[in-house]
Amino acid sequence: MRPAAFYKIIPGLFLFAVVIYSCNDSGKPVVMSASTFDTSRLWVGWNKYHIPEGDTLARYGHELISNTSYYLGPNGTVAQITNGMNCQNCHLNGGTVPWGNNYGAVASLYPQFRARSGGLETIVKRISDCMERSLNADKVVDSTSKEMKAIIAYMNWVGEGIPKKIKPKGSGIMDIPYLDRAADPQKGQLVYVSKCQRCHGADGQGQKKLDETGYEYPPLWGDHSYNTAAGLYRLSRFAGYVKNNMPFGEVEYHNPQLSNEEAWDVAAFVNSQPRPSKFFKEDWPDISKKPFDHPFGPFADGFGEEQHKYGPFKPIIEARKKQRK
């Protein structure tokens, strides 16, 4: 059962969040039609305590998202395939935070065509991609396994009430304004030292949990961080993510500490550091569909890898608009 609204106490702030779908008399979310669904309201996810006690599969899915390393990490109890990070190191609070790289639209949008693969992708494919890229997994979880079914069940639970093909406001990561210059790793290092280092360490290797089953604060570079094929290796994704969520526990999307320039610059600094390199030859079969900040060629727009990685991005975007005319 889920209430129609909830109250959340944040130090110095009393927040009232209204869910963007209605509930019937039993408290069960009602799936609204796309025509009646209010996409102007911010989507706010629910926490694990709202998962029905009888939904053991979704509960296990939440556990896998929260403590991925315990089950699938280097010393995992189920398999030893990932880098030691947990899914929720990047998908905050189990993928339920607005603009926190959340799972709000996963159930409603998949299966969907994605230009990266050039084909129709299922939720299984999307989860597998995330494991291979962000968790630098040696192999993916079997699609028929209890673990994959549990993760899907949890994502379906997170997305209850959202009609198909709808992406509610607050889903994923916010796009922030582009700079008129290239993002600067040197300026970003200053931001990192003042805002990020106390949690992620001077060496960017994060802080492990006391029981060493995973990371309290994940590594941002190095052997145990996300690889070069991960979504956060694109500057726009990293910048939008940190702008609205970091420093962790101190900010929310409506009360950021970082300016747009600081967010872009710290993204440039972090993504200029060494990390695992992984290449998927099947990615971007149509190179004209590569994102403006995809840092690896070849490209169809005449700009080089350096500008595609750090910017300035406005000239790339404008050139592409002219190409499409």
Stockholm file with secondary structure:
# STOCKHOLM 1.0

chainA/1-325         MRPAAFYKIIPGLFLFAVVIYSCNDSGKPVVMSASTFDTSRLWVGWNKYHIPEGDTLARYGHELISNTSYYLGPNGTVAQITNGMNCQNCHLNGGTVPWGNNYGAVASLYPQFRARSGGLETIVKRISDCMERSLNADKVVDSTSKEMKAIIAYMNWVGEGIPKKIKPKGSGIMDIPYLDRAADPQKGQLVYVSKCQRCHGADGQGQKKLDETGYEYPPLWGDHSYNTAAGLYRLSRFAGYVKNNMPFGEVEYHNPQLSNEEAWDVAAFVNSQPRPSKFFKEDWPDISKKPFDHPFGPFADGFGEEQHKYGPFKPIIEARKKQRK
#=GR chainA/1-325 SS CCCSEEEEEETTEEEEEECSSCBCTTSCBCCCCTTTCCTTSBCCCCCGGGSCTTCHHHHHHHHHHHSHHHHHSTTCSSCCCSCSCCGGGTSHHHHTSTTSSCCTTHHHHCSEEETTTTEEECHHHHHHHHHHHTSCCSSCCCTTSHHHHHHHHHHHHHTTTCCTTCCCBTCSCCCCCCCSSCCCHHHHHHHIIIIIHHHHCTTSCCEECTTSSSEEECCSSSTTSCCTTSGGGSHHHHHHHHHHHCSTTTCCTTSCSSCHHHHHHHHHHHTTSCCCCCCCTTSCSSGGGSCTTCCSSCCSSSCCHHHHHHCCCHHHHHHHHHHHC
#=GC SS_cons         CCCSEEEEEETTEEEEEECSSCBCTTSCBCCCCTTTCCTTSBCCCCCGGGSCTTCHHHHHHHHHHHSHHHHHSTTCSSCCCSCSCCGGGTSHHHHTSTTSSCCTTHHHHCSEEETTTTEEECHHHHHHHHHHHTSCCSSCCCTTSHHHHHHHHHHHHHTTTCCTTCCCBTCSCCCCCCCSSCCCHHHHHHHIIIIIHHHHCTTSCCEECTTSSSEEECCSSSTTSCCTTSGGGSHHHHHHHHHHHCSTTTCCTTSCSSCHHHHHHHHHHHTTSCCCCCCCTTSCSSGGGSCTTCCSSCCSSSCCHHHHHHCCCHHHHHHHHHHHC
//
